[in-house]
Amino acid sequence: MIRIDAIWMATEPLDMRAGPDTALARVVQVFGEARPHCAYLFANKRGNRMKVLVHDGFGLWLAARRLHQGRFVWGRLSQGERIVLSPEQLQALVVGLPWYQVGRDGGIAIL
């Protein structure tokens, strides 16, 4: 199992043709460095694709997810260029739910 201590979301889109080296360069540009046991999330302009770069302490993992319908509920520039997510918020994001409404108990808060 890959240990992840922190999950960071970038609000600027990433070209989904980017491979591990390009994604790592973007992590360094946005977050300063790729820290061990951290996951870095990027979406494309349309918001229907996501890439996750994980530094596991030894190397890098790059994963991609694509929605066939709908969009990921992504961060906005007004929230800053990077956002910290909890594991529960990541789970909501991956399935297309509004991650920013996830409470401490993992439930979706009704606004």
Backbone hydrogen bonds in HBPLUS format (Angstrom, degrees):
<---DONOR---> <-ACCEPTOR-->    atom                        ^
c    i                          cat <-CA-CA->   ^        H-A-AA   ^      H-
h    n   atom  resd res      DA  || num        DHA   H-A  angle D-A-AA Bond
n    s   type  num  typ     dist DA aas  dist angle  dist       angle   num
A0005-ASP N   A0037-HIS O   2.65 MM  32  5.48 161.5  1.68 149.0 152.9     1
A0039-ALA N   A0006-ALA O   2.90 MM  33  6.35 157.7  1.95 156.3 163.7     2
A0085-LEU N   A0007-ILE O   2.87 MM  78  5.30 165.4  1.89 148.2 151.7     3
A0008-TRP N   A0039-ALA O   2.81 MM  31  6.10 169.8  1.82 159.0 162.1     4
A0041-LEU N   A0008-TRP O   2.74 MM  33  6.09 161.7  1.77 160.3 166.9     5
A0009-MET N   A0083-ILE O   2.68 MM  74  4.95 161.6  1.72 152.2 158.5     6
A0083-ILE N   A0009-MET O   2.78 MM  74  4.95 148.9  1.88 139.5 150.0     7
A0010-ALA N   A0041-LEU O   2.98 MM  31  6.06 171.2  1.98 158.3 160.0     8
A0011-THR N   A0081-GLU O   3.13 MM  70  5.19 163.5  2.16 126.6 127.7     9
A0014-LEU N   A0043-ALA O   2.79 MM  29  5.88 153.7  1.86 145.8 154.9    10
A0018-ALA N   A0015-ASP O   2.98 MM   3  5.73 164.3  2.00 123.8 127.9    11
A0023-ALA N   A0019-GLY O   2.94 MM   4  6.07 163.8  1.96 158.6 163.9    12
A0024-LEU N   A0020-PRO O   2.87 MM   4  5.94 154.3  1.94 142.2 149.7    13
A0025-ALA N   A0021-ASP O   2.96 MM   4  6.17 153.5  2.03 141.3 148.5    14
A0026-ARG N   A0022-THR O   3.02 MM   4  6.31 150.1  2.11 144.5 152.2    15
A0027-VAL N   A0023-ALA O   2.92 MM   4  6.25 152.5  2.00 146.9 154.8    16
A0028-VAL N   A0024-LEU O   2.97 MM   4  6.27 161.4  2.00 153.8 157.7    17
A0029-GLN N   A0025-ALA O   2.95 MM   4  6.16 153.9  2.02 142.4 150.1    18
A0030-VAL N   A0026-ARG O   2.85 MM   4  6.02 163.5  1.88 156.1 159.2    19
A0031-PHE N   A0027-VAL O   2.69 MM   4  5.42 159.0  1.73 149.8 157.4    20
A0032-GLY N   A0028-VAL O   2.95 MM   4  4.50 134.3  2.17 116.0 122.5    21
A0037-HIS N   A0055-HIS O   2.61 MM  18  5.54 138.0  1.78 143.6 155.2    22
A0055-HIS N   A0038-CYS O   3.17 MM  17  5.83 160.0  2.21 163.5 167.7    23
A0040-TYR N   A0053-LEU O   2.80 MM  13  5.13 153.6  1.86 146.6 155.7    24
A0053-LEU N   A0040-TYR O   2.91 MM  13  5.13 162.0  1.94 148.3 151.6    25
A0042-PHE N   A0051-LYS O   2.87 MM   9  5.24 150.8  1.95 158.6 164.3    26
A0051-LYS N   A0042-PHE O   2.80 MM   9  5.24 159.1  1.85 148.6 154.6    27
A0044-ASN N   A0049-ARG O   3.21 MM   5  5.71 144.3  2.34 140.8 142.8    28
A0047-GLY N   A0044-ASN O   3.18 MM   3  5.28 132.2  2.42  98.7 111.4    29
A0072-PHE N   A0047-GLY O   2.66 MM  25  5.45 173.1  1.67 165.8 163.8    30
A0067-LEU N   A0048-ASN O   2.86 MM  19  5.28 170.3  1.87 159.8 162.4    31
A0050-MET N   A0065-ARG O   2.83 MM  15  5.18 155.9  1.89 155.2 159.5    32
A0065-ARG N   A0050-MET O   2.85 MM  15  5.18 151.7  1.93 150.4 154.0    33
A0052-VAL N   A0063-ALA O   2.84 MM  11  5.18 157.9  1.89 146.6 152.1    34
A0063-ALA N   A0052-VAL O   2.92 MM  11  5.18 162.3  1.95 147.3 153.1    35
A0054-VAL N   A0061-TRP O   2.83 MM   7  5.04 161.6  1.86 147.2 153.2    36
A0061-TRP N   A0054-VAL O   2.81 MM   7  5.04 147.3  1.92 146.3 156.1    37
A0056-ASP N   A0059-GLY O   3.09 MM   3  5.87 151.9  2.18 155.3 163.1    38
A0079-GLN N   A0076-ARG O   2.85 MM   3  5.49 158.9  1.89 118.8 125.8    39
A0080-GLY N   A0077-LEU O   2.96 MM   3  5.22 164.3  1.99 113.9 117.7    40
A0090-LEU N   A0086-SER O   2.98 MM   4  6.31 154.3  2.05 153.1 160.4    41
A0091-GLN N   A0087-PRO O   3.05 MM   4  6.32 158.2  2.09 146.4 151.5    42
A0092-ALA N   A0088-GLU O   3.09 MM   4  6.38 154.9  2.16 144.9 151.3    43
A0093-LEU N   A0089-GLN O   2.89 MM   4  6.11 161.2  1.92 150.5 156.0    44
A0094-VAL N   A0090-LEU O   2.94 MM   4  6.12 166.1  1.96 159.1 161.2    45
A0097-LEU N   A0092-ALA O   2.82 MM   5  4.90 152.0  1.90 153.5 145.6    46
A0096-GLY N   A0093-LEU O   2.99 MM   3  5.06 157.5  2.04 106.6 113.7    47
A0099-TRP N   A0097-LEU O   2.91 MM   2  5.79 109.7  2.42 118.4 101.9    48
A0101-GLN N   A0098-PRO O   3.06 MM   3  5.81 167.6  2.07 124.9 128.7    49
A0102-VAL N   A0099-TRP O   3.20 MM   3  5.50 167.5  2.21 114.4 116.5    50
A0109-ALA N   A0101-GLN O   2.69 MM   8  5.20 172.5  1.70 146.4 149.2    51
A0103-GLY N   A0107-GLY O   2.76 MM   4  5.50 166.8  1.78 166.8 170.0    52
A0106-GLY N   A0103-GLY O   3.01 MM   3  5.30 162.2  2.04 111.2 116.2    53
